[in-house]
Amino acid sequence: MVKVFRCPGRHGYAVEASPFLPGRLACAASQFYGITGCGTLLVLDQTDTDVQLVTRMEWADGLFDVSWCETNEHLLVAAGGDGSLQLWDTANHRAPLRVVKEHTQEVYSVDWSQTRGENLVVSGSWDHCAKVWDPALGQSLTTLRGHEGVVYSTVWSPHIPGCFASASGDGTLRVWDVKSAACRLAVPAHSAEILSCDWCKYDQNLVATAAVDCSVCVWDLRNIRQAVSQLTGHTYAIRRVKFSPFCRTVLASCSYDFTVRRRSSSKRSPRSSRSVWRGPSGGRSTSTAE
């Protein structure tokens, strides 16, 4: 059975499941596809028969992404078209707890770290930068530069503390080490803009990318000369890709062709050990940070 929730005048950009409450979702939405107008952060609950609104929070500009806090079930961080990040409390939804604005253009991606050894937020922006923040959203801890296009996606590794991946309009997937504030790996993953990336929950070496070329590629970071697999089928750009939290080889993708596809990807052994991914402590920097 398909459950539908409609919010007239809003177009959804991101949906994230709560790490605490089964069936609870957060949705970042924008008016007029984020081109103009305001944004809405929706908190929803799935029931056996439908999807119900828990609360909604309004923002003066479009909202493009949202991420739940991993240590407090009420906290979320949202990414705004005005270059801001907002920290929201679902129990007090009249106004955000804190707003920061360091990015100079739209913030298109935000992610809260999942490993127990840290509590950090990473954001990616149209200003070609990624920024790392403490959970209180004070001044950013570091700004990471290296991409030559819009940073569409930033995702923390669920395995390696202080490590995140980013996907950009410059066609590259990059892996960053926060401690050294450096890019440790740059993968020319697609010949088109990459709109999304995600880490495998069961293998720290596997990252998926989704691009405007209508394909999903799965990469083994120990051998980046060729993708482990390339998945096609969509007829328009792929907006987002996610690995399953339950199965190592299953992922899902959603596209501007208005379809969601469930995919299976089997990992082949790397053909060569000449290029070895050793985590954020190894490799060569190809970026600058401040």
C-alpha positions as a printed Julia matrix, in Angstrom:
290×3 Matrix{Float64}:
  0.0    0.0     0.0
  1.29   3.45   -0.95
  0.91   6.14    1.71
  0.72   9.75    0.53
  1.06  13.07    2.33
  0.33  16.21    0.34
  1.49  19.71    1.21
 -0.05  22.14   -1.3
  2.32  24.8    -2.57
  5.47  22.94   -1.47
  7.85  20.69   -3.34
  9.87  18.17   -1.34
 13.65  18.13   -1.61
 14.75  15.67    1.09
 13.23  13.06    3.4
 15.07  11.56    6.36
 13.95   8.91    8.85
 14.37   9.52   12.58
 17.11   7.42   14.21
 14.98   7.23   17.37
 11.29   6.9    16.49
 10.06   4.23   14.04
  7.88   5.75   11.36
  8.89   9.36   12.04
 10.14  11.37    9.07
 11.46  14.86    8.42
 10.92  16.49    5.03
 12.61  19.64    3.72
 10.36  21.41    1.21
 10.39  24.6    -0.84
  7.92  26.84   -2.6
  8.22  27.04   -6.42
 10.94  24.34   -6.45
 13.22  26.57   -4.38
 13.62  29.13   -7.15
 11.74  31.74   -5.12
  9.5   31.88   -2.08
  9.77  30.27    1.35
 10.48  26.82    2.76
  8.84  24.4     5.17
 10.27  21.72    7.42
  7.68  18.97    7.96
  7.77  16.33   10.68
  5.56  13.36    9.79
  4.48  10.06   11.34
  3.61   6.95    9.37
  0.65   4.94   10.63
 -0.74   1.64    9.38
 -2.95   3.47    6.9
 -1.52   6.91    6.14
  1.04   9.64    6.89
  0.12  12.27    9.46
  1.55  15.72   10.16
  3.21  16.09   13.57
  4.42  19.65   13.15
  5.61  22.09   10.5
  8.22  24.82   10.75
  8.42  27.74    8.32
 11.49  29.48    6.93
 11.76  32.61    4.8
 13.71  30.87    2.03
 13.64  27.44    0.4
 14.86  24.4     2.33
 16.91  21.84    0.4
 18.07  19.26    2.95
 17.55  18.08    6.53
 19.34  15.77    8.96
 18.4   14.38   12.38
 20.62  14.67   15.41
 22.02  11.28   16.45
 21.97  12.09   20.19
 18.7   14.02   20.69
 15.44  12.82   19.16
 14.0   16.36   18.95
 16.8   18.14   17.09
 17.18  18.64   13.34
 19.41  20.78   11.16
 18.11  22.17    7.86
 19.88  23.66    4.83
 18.53  26.92    3.42
 18.52  28.67    0.08
 19.68  31.85    1.79
 23.03  30.26    2.69
 21.95  29.44    6.23
 21.82  26.4     8.49
 19.05  26.29   11.06
 18.94  24.17   14.21
 15.32  23.19   14.97
 13.66  21.61   18.01
 10.49  19.68   17.17
  9.18  20.4    20.67
  9.52  24.17   20.12
  8.79  24.88   16.48
  8.02  28.61   16.5
 11.58  29.55   15.56
 14.93  27.78   15.15
 17.17  27.48   18.19
 20.07  28.87   16.19
 20.77  30.17   12.7
 24.24  30.48   11.12
 25.08  31.94    7.76
 28.64  31.55    6.52
 28.04  30.08    3.08
 27.77  32.76    0.41
 25.24  30.84   -1.71
 22.53  28.2    -1.3
 23.26  25.37    1.14
 22.22  22.24   -0.71
 23.34  19.49    1.66
 23.65  18.88    5.39
 24.49  15.76    7.39
 24.89  14.96   11.1
 27.7   12.51   11.92
 26.71   8.95   12.83
 29.79   7.55   14.53
 29.92   7.46   18.32
 33.35   9.04   18.47
 32.17  12.45   17.27
 29.24  14.83   17.05
 29.67  17.05   14.01
 27.63  18.57   11.19
 28.84  18.98    7.6
 27.27  21.23    4.97
 27.78  21.62    1.22
 26.94  24.69   -0.83
 26.67  26.23   -4.26
 29.69  28.33   -3.22
 31.86  25.23   -3.98
 32.74  24.74   -0.29
 32.0   22.25    2.46
 31.98  23.39    6.07
 32.21  21.4     9.31
 30.38  22.58   12.42
 29.98  21.63   16.05
 26.4   20.58   16.95
 25.64  23.93   18.59
 26.18  25.6    15.19
 28.58  28.24   16.38
 31.3   29.43   14.04
 32.32  26.74   11.55
 35.26  24.59   12.62
 36.79  24.4     9.14
 36.07  25.23    5.52
 37.16  22.7     2.92
 37.88  23.81   -0.63
 38.81  21.78   -3.68
 35.67  21.27   -5.72
 35.36  23.37   -8.86
 31.57  23.2    -8.96
 28.49  23.22   -6.77
 28.72  20.84   -3.79
 25.44  18.97   -4.04
 25.99  16.25   -1.43
 27.99  15.79    1.78
 27.74  12.54    3.73
 29.66  11.36    6.8
 31.23   7.93    6.75
 29.28   5.62    9.11
 32.54   3.76    9.78
 35.45   6.22    9.97
 35.33   9.13   12.46
 36.14  12.53   10.98
 35.68  11.38    7.39
 33.04  12.46    4.89
 32.39  12.24    1.17
 31.19  15.0    -1.14
 29.73  15.02   -4.64
 29.9   18.0    -6.95
 28.86  19.52  -10.22
 32.49  19.21  -11.3
 31.91  15.46  -11.78
 34.1   14.34   -8.89
 33.54  12.4    -5.69
 35.9   13.52   -2.94
 36.75  11.99    0.44
 37.83  14.38    3.19
 39.69  14.06    6.47
 38.45  16.66    8.94
 41.41  16.32   11.32
 43.93  17.35    8.68
 41.38  19.51    6.81
 42.37  17.92    3.53
 40.96  15.99    0.6
 42.38  12.46    0.74
 40.86  11.07   -2.44
 39.37  12.58   -5.6
 37.46  10.29   -7.95
 36.47  11.44  -11.47
 33.24   9.51  -11.04
 31.03  10.86  -13.86
 31.34  13.0   -16.95
 28.31  14.98  -15.73
 27.23  16.75  -12.55
 26.99  14.43   -9.53
 23.93  15.25   -7.44
 24.2   12.67   -4.65
 26.51  10.22   -2.89
 26.16   7.73   -0.05
 28.35   5.34    1.95
 27.58   1.64    2.23
 26.52   0.88    5.8
 28.33  -2.49    5.78
 31.57  -1.77    3.92
 33.69   1.32    4.58
 35.25   1.06    1.11
 32.03   1.37   -0.91
 30.47   4.69   -1.95
 27.65   5.22   -4.47
 27.27   8.27   -6.71
 24.26   9.44   -8.73
 24.47  11.93  -11.57
 22.8   13.96  -14.27
 23.87  11.27  -16.76
 21.04   9.06  -15.38
 23.43   6.52  -13.86
 24.36   5.28  -10.4
 27.96   4.14   -9.92
 29.32   2.15   -6.97
 32.98   2.76   -6.18
 35.5    0.75   -4.2
 37.8    3.38   -2.75
 40.74   0.95   -2.84
 40.63   0.9    -6.65
 39.03   3.92   -8.3
 40.1    3.26  -11.88
 36.76   1.62  -12.63
 33.4    1.55  -10.86
 32.42  -1.69   -9.15
 29.09  -1.4   -10.95
 27.13   1.07  -13.05
 23.35   1.02  -12.76
 21.12   2.58  -15.4
 17.4    2.77  -16.09
 16.38   6.3   -15.15
 15.54   8.63  -18.03
 16.33  11.91  -16.28
 18.91  13.13  -13.76
 19.08  11.19  -10.49
 18.4   13.44   -7.52
 19.41  11.1    -4.69
 20.89   7.68   -3.98
 20.84   5.77   -0.68
 22.28   2.46    0.45
 19.94   0.19    2.38
 20.47   0.15    6.16
 19.51  -3.54    6.15
 21.24  -5.14    3.14
 24.79  -4.6     1.93
 24.06  -4.87   -1.78
 20.75  -3.0    -2.01
 20.35   0.7    -2.74
 17.58   3.01   -3.93
 17.59   5.98   -6.28
 15.05   8.69   -7.05
 15.04  10.73  -10.24
 13.52  13.71  -11.96
 11.74  11.15  -14.14
  9.39  10.78  -11.12
 10.42   7.2   -10.35
 12.14   5.52   -7.42
 14.15   2.42   -8.24
 15.34  -0.31   -5.89
 18.63  -1.69   -7.12
 20.99  -4.52   -6.33
 24.73  -4.09   -6.66
 27.26  -6.89   -6.22
 30.82  -5.96   -5.41
 33.66  -7.39   -7.48
 37.16  -7.79   -6.1
 39.46  -4.91   -7.08
 41.54  -5.79  -10.16
 44.68  -4.23   -8.81
 46.1   -3.22   -5.46
 48.16  -0.35   -6.87
 45.65   2.22   -5.65
 44.76   1.45   -2.04
 42.28   3.34    0.12
 43.74   3.49    3.62
 41.23   5.78    5.26
 41.7    9.46    6.05
 45.17   9.0     7.51
 46.7    8.04    4.15
 46.76   9.57    0.69
 47.64  12.91   -0.78
 45.91  16.24   -0.28
 44.43  17.97   -3.34
 42.66  20.85   -1.6
 43.05  23.8     0.68
 41.29  24.57    3.93
 40.89  27.5     6.21
